Amino acid sequence: MQGTRERWRTHNEQVLIEPLTDADVAAAVELAVRVLRVKPGDRGAQFAEDITGERRQMFVAKASGRVVGYGRVLELGAEEAGKGTPAGYYLSGVLVDPAWRDRGIATALTRARLRWAFARTDRVFYVTGADNAASLHLHAALGFQEVDRFESERSAAGMDVLSQLSRQAHPDDCHDLPPSHHLSADLNHRLKEGNEWT
């Protein structure tokens, strides 16, 4: 079971959230390179593994057939996400094209990943820098709770935050709300900054 396709309208444009396919890999890599201003590296191989891997999945957001965002979820072993982090399923790397922000796409991608993960586990984790306020607020709005902080070289603050969401705490009715319902205007503004969230 890979995942399901979801269609919704945003600003008079239909957006499709679906599992990554082979045909989407190059577009997802191009999006990362363009928005994050990074070299492709092994992203193509990593993304392709999300198609065939049993313990990982990548979802893409498409508008008129074009990839405008993506989000990943994968199972990690103990301490793979950072010192002292537990084994489990982790949300990883949400990215939305700047021209498509402020439309709830990151939230829709996160909900798709949560549904996929909760079909396999009772708890989902994510780690982000303590200075990544937009990511912390987005995930808190979906019910994630902070469980630990630890030193990290990957965030400017030198500190990462480990948060988790249990299946019992995940609001079942959030699937029926418009994707941007949980986002405040202030958070939507901060989401325009363009960081890939982890």
WOSUL-V107857 format. One record per pair of residues at least 12 apart in sequence whose ideal C-beta (glycine too) atoms are under 8 Angstrom apart, sorted by the first residue. I is the first residue (numbers start at 1). J is the second residue. Records with the same first field share a line. If there is no record, write none. Layout:
BEGIN
I=J, J
END
This chain:
BEGIN
1=119
2=19, 57
3=18, 19, 57, 59, 112, 115, 116
4=18, 112, 115
5=17, 18, 19
6=18, 108, 112
8=108, 178, 179
10=103, 104, 105, 179, 180
11=103
13=63, 64
14=63
15=61, 62, 63, 68, 103, 105, 108
16=61, 62, 63
17=59, 60, 61, 62, 108, 109, 112
18=59, 60, 62
19=51, 57, 58, 59, 60
20=47, 50, 51, 57, 58, 59, 60, 70
21=51
22=48, 51
24=60, 62, 67
25=44, 47, 48, 51
26=44
27=60, 66, 67
28=43, 47, 58, 60, 67, 70
29=43, 44, 47
31=67, 68, 69, 70, 95, 97
32=95, 196
35=95, 97, 98, 194, 196
36=95, 194, 196
50=72, 74
53=74
55=74, 75, 89, 120
56=72, 73, 74, 75
57=72, 73, 74, 113, 116
58=70, 71, 72, 73
59=71, 72, 109, 112, 113, 116
61=96, 100, 105, 108, 109
63=100
68=96, 97, 99, 100, 105
69=94, 95, 96, 97, 100, 105, 106, 109
70=93, 94, 95, 109
71=91, 92, 93, 94, 95, 106, 109, 110, 112, 113
72=91, 92, 93, 94, 113
73=89, 90, 91, 92, 113, 116, 117, 124
74=89, 90, 92
75=87, 88, 89, 90, 120
76=88, 89, 90
81=125, 127, 162
82=127, 150, 152, 160, 162
83=150, 151
84=148, 150, 162
85=125, 127, 148, 150, 162
86=125
88=121, 123, 124, 125
89=117, 120, 121, 123, 124, 125
90=124, 125, 126, 127
91=110, 113, 114, 117, 124, 125, 126, 139
92=126, 198
93=196, 197, 198
94=106, 109, 110, 135, 196, 197
95=196, 197
96=109, 191
98=192, 194
101=188, 191, 192
102=180, 188, 189, 191, 192
103=179, 180
104=178, 179, 180, 181, 183
105=179
106=138, 191, 197
107=138, 141, 142, 179, 180, 182, 183
108=179
110=138, 139, 142
111=142, 174, 175, 179
114=142, 165, 170
115=175
118=167, 170
121=167
122=166, 167, 168
123=164, 165, 166, 167
124=164, 165
125=162, 163, 164
126=139, 144, 162, 163, 164, 198
127=160, 161, 162, 163, 198
128=155, 160, 161, 163, 197, 198
129=152, 154, 155, 156, 157, 159, 160, 161
130=149, 155, 157, 159, 160, 161
131=155, 156, 157, 159
132=155, 195, 197
133=190
134=187, 190, 191, 193, 195, 197
135=195, 197, 198
136=161, 163
137=184, 187, 190
138=182, 183, 187, 191, 197
139=163, 165
140=163
141=182, 183, 187
142=165, 170, 174, 182
143=165, 169, 170, 171
144=163, 164, 165
145=163, 164, 165, 169
146=161, 162, 163
147=162, 163, 164
148=161, 162
149=161, 162
150=162
END
